[in-house]
Amino acid sequence: MAGTVLLVEDEQSIGALVQAYLERDGHQVVWVRTGEAAMAELTRHPVRLVILDVGLPGVDGLEVCRQVRSRSSVPIIMLTARDEEADRVAGLEVGADDYVAKPFSPRELMARVKAVLRRAEPPGRDDVLQLQDVTLRRRAHEVDVAGEPVELTGKEFDLLVLLMENAGAVHSRGLLLDRVWGMEYPGETRTVDVHVGQLRRKLGRPDLIRTVRGAGYKAMRG
C-alpha cells in the first residue's frame, strides 16, 4: 500500500502533521505549498496519491485538480476548510476521488488514504469484465467502450468494477459508499450520485447504469 504521496498544503502545521502520519504508514512524501510546484513535482515522481488543499495561494486547489486530472488518473484527496455541499460537489466534479473537511482527524485521513489506494485486483478469468460494449481490464486499469479507451478516476474505476461484477443487482448508495470508499459516509450519498453521473457521461452510455428509485443503482446487462 505504501508509495509516493504528493502533499499540496500551504499551512505549515497541517502539512507537517499529515506528512508525519503518512511517513509513519510507510509512504514517501513530496510536500509542496503551491499548485504550480505540485504540477512540476507530479512529473518528477511516481506519485500514487495526491493530497490537495483547496485554499492554495495563487492557483487554487480546484484548478490544480482539474489540471492533474487532464493528464493523469492518479487518485486525489482534497482538503478544505469548506464544508458546504456545493464545494464538495465542485471538488468531485473536477476529478477528486475523496474530500476531507478541516479540521479533520489524522486517523480518519489515513483511513481515507488506505481506502483510496485499495485496489482489489484478483488474478484469473475475472480480470476482464464485459458488459454490453464496455470492456474493463482490472490489472491494466483500462476501460474501453466500443473499442475506444475511456479515462476514469480511481474511484470511478472502482465503482464501475463493483457494478459490472454484479450486473443486474441493485446496490444502495450506502453499500456503494462502504464498498468503494472503504468506510461509511453518513449523509454523503451525493458522492455516489456525482460519480455515477461522471461515469455515465464518460462512458457515453447513460442507460448502462440505471437509477432504481428509493433503492440505489444497478448496471444493466442489455
N, C-alpha and C positions, 0 to 999 in steps of 0.2 A: 504493500500500500504506500510505502514511502516514495518520495520523489521530490523534484524541484517545484517549489511554490513561489510564484511571483506575487509579492505582497505590495500593494499600492496604497499607501496610507501616509498622510502628511502630519498627523498628530503623533508626536514622539512617544507619549505614554501608551497609546493604544498600539502603535506599531511594535514597540518593544515587548509588550505583553503578548501579542499574537505571535511574534517571532519566537519568543521563549517557548510557548506551548507547542508550536509547530516543530521546533528543533527537538523538544523533549520526545515527540512522537516519531522522530527519526527523519524528518523532512529537511531538505536543504532549502534555505530561504534566500531569495533575492529581494531585498527591500528597497523600494524607490518611493519618492514622495510626490511625483508629478506624473500626469498622463503621458507627457512627451517622453519621459525616461522609461515609462512602462513599455511603450511601443518599441523603443530601442532595445530594451533587455529581452523582450519576447523573442526576438530573432537570434539572440546570442546563447540561449539556454534551452535545454529540452524540458520545457515547462509542462507539468502535468495538471496544474491548477492555478487559477488567478484569484486572489482575494483582493477586491477592488472597492475602495471608498468612493461614494458618490460625490461628496463635497470636497473635491480637489481644487487647488489653486490653478488658474489657467483653464485648460481643457478639463471639463468635469467628467465624472465617472461614467455617466450615461454615454457620452460621446466616445470615451475610451472603449467602453464595452462594445459599442457599435463598430468601431474600427477593428478591434480584436476579432469580433465575430465575422467581419468581412473577409478575414484571411485565415482564420483558424477555428476549429471546433473544440478547443481546449475548454474544459469546464470553468465557469466563472461564478464565484460567490460575491455578492455585493454587500458592502457595509454602509449603513447610513443612519443619520440621526432622524431621518424622516420615517414616520410610521403610518402615513396615510395610504389607503388602498390605491389611490391613483399613482402614487410614487412607486409602490411595489409593482403594480402592473406595468408601469413605464419601464422599469428595470428588466422585467421578464420579457417584455415585447422587443427590447433591443438585443436580447440574446442571453441574459443572465440565466444560470441554472438554479440559483437559490438566492435568498435575500435574508440578511440578518440585521435587525434594527438595533442601534445603540440606545442605551447601554446594554451589553449582552454578556452572558456568562461565557468565559473562555471554554469551559467544558462543553457547553452547547455548541459553540462554534466548531470545536474539534469533532463533535458528533456529526455535524453537518459536513465537515471536510471528509470524514470517513464515508459518509453516505454518498456524497458526490463522486468519490473515487471508486466506490464499489462497482465492479463490473462482473456480472455473472456470465462467464464465457465457457460453459462446459463443452468439451470436445464431442465429436460424434455426429450422427446424422442430422441432429437439430441445429448444427452450426448455421445452416442455411434455412431461412424461413421464407415461405412463399404465400402470398395472399392476393388474389386477383392478379394484377400485373405488377405488384410490388414485391421485390426481392430484397431480403435483408441477410447480410453475412455478418455474424457476430464477431468472429475473431478479427476480421478485416475492418470491422466497424464501418461497413458500407451499406448504402441503400440505393437501389435503382428503381425507377418507375418506367415501365415500358422500355427498359434498356438504357435509360438516361440517368446518370448519377444525381443524387439529391444530397445536399449538405444539411446535416442535422446537428443540433447541440447535443451534449451528453445526455441531458435529461429527456429531450425529445426522442433520442435513440432508445433509451431505456424504456420509456413509456410505450413506444411502438413495439418493442420486443415483447413486453408483457401482453399487450392487446393481441398481437399476432399469434403468440403462443396459445392463447385462449380464445381464438376467434369464435364468435357466436355466444360467448358467455358475457353476462353483464357484470361490470365492475363498478362498485360505488366509488365516489370521489375520495371518501375516507380510506378505502382499501388501496386505491391507486397512490395516494399520498404516502401511506405506510410502506408499500412495496417498492415504489420508485424513489421516493425521497428518503426512505430509511427510518423515518420517525413520524410520530403523529404531529399534525399541524392543526390544533383546534381553531376552527373558524377560518381556515386558509384554503377552502375549496376553490376559490378563484384561481389559485395557482394551477390547478388541473385544467380548468376551463381555458386559461391562456395558452397552455402548452398544447392542448387538443386543437385549439384554433390555429396555432402555428403549424402543427402537423398537417392539418387539412390544407392549409394554404401552400406549404412547401411541396407536399405530395401531389397537389393538383387533383386530389380525389376526395371531394367533400363528403361523398357517400360511403367512403371506406370505414369511417368511424361514426357510428350513429349515436345520437343522444337518446337515452331512454328516460323519459320524463319521470322525475321523482326517484330514479334508481341509479343512474350513472351513465356509463358509456360501454359500447361493445363494438368490436371490429366485425365487419360483415364479410362472409365468405364469398358472396357474389350477388 
